[in-house]
Amino acid sequence: MNLEEYKGVYVFAQQVDNEISSIAFELLGKAKDLAKDLNTEVTAVLVGSGVKGLADQLAEYGADKVIVVDDPELKDYRTEPYAHALASVINQYKPEIMLVGATAIGRDLGPRVSARVATGLTADCTVLEIGDFPLQAVPGQEQLHNQLLMTRPAFGGNTIATIACPYNRPQMATVRAGVMQKIDPIKGAKAVVEEYNPGFTPDNKYVEILDIVKAVTETVDIMDAKILVSGGRGVGSPENFKILEELAEVLGGTVSCSRAVVDSGWKPKDLQVGQTGKTVRPNVYFAIGISGAIQHVAGMEESDIIVAINKDADAPIFDVADYGVVGDLNKIVPKLTAALKAEIAAAK
């Protein structure tokens, strides 16, 4: 493998029902940073049927070039044709870096594509940067520069691993949703659009889709919430989350939780904030009864305002909080809720 042939930072621009997923814009934002360090361009790979019209959106969020693979076989996501499409693009265009969102689609697609193009894959990354490998110079070993350093939680979130792929290309990663920042859209931006179709010959590996059933849920995605009222083990019981729900209702916010709460069976995994949950950036984050383990903090430290309520004055959560209250949450939260209700009523 001639590594010098591989150039550019590529992003798999996931779309569903001809609507680009938010993760694609987040990855383009990070790809811009990586490409700047490498003095190269950002290319989005758009796969689907009748999707060429989405290219301008990708340009507005940072794509210099868009490669469109458009075919009726790609109308709905199926592993085989999508893997064939993306692997063919990689073999044809030879990107140095290939980023895929760690969504349900990306987690299925990424490993299959990496195997086909004979490269490594670092899954569920939370940090990406350009640097040296090894990180520290080792006597007798060449230190390689301009490598993609991919950081992810390991061993159930109990440690952090930084991984490189120095001898194969592309350097490939799936990236957790919500951890990268999309850029402000550049209205009117245009990208070079190139159509590429490797050809699709259906075989016995092609799944036949008989029906698509779309589930309707009333649960708000905590990644989209502007105000989060998050509870930890210190809340004491699933019943005690009622007082957090009342506070969230007054503020027009959403309840979330820590991993300990999910592990205890008090709340579903969809509401978990942290390295092994979701990364959130609300305007206001209430950390109630949450000690502030590093795995949790990594998922919420980018919140605009963090308010911590904990009876332990030495809890690590106070190190990242903008405002902290030391005391019994069972007394403090209801009083806060009542005060906010009165304030809102007076304002009306």
Secondary structure, DSSP 8 states (H G I E B T S, - for coil): --GGG--SEEEE--EETTEE-HHHHHHHHHHHHHHHHHT--EEEEEEESS-GGGHHHHHHTT-SEEEEEE-GGGSS--HHHHHHHHHHHHHHH--SEEEEE-SHHHHHHHHHHHHHTT--EEEEESEEEEEEESSS--TTS--EEEEEEEEEEETTTTEEEEE--TTSSSEEEEE-TTSS------TT---EEEE--------TTS---------------GGG-SEEEEE-GGG-SSTTHHHHHHHHHHHT-EEEE-HHHHHTTSS-GGGBBSTTSB----SEEEEES----HHHHTTTTT-SEEEEEES-TT-GGGGT-SEEEES-HHHHHHHHHHHHHHHHHHH-
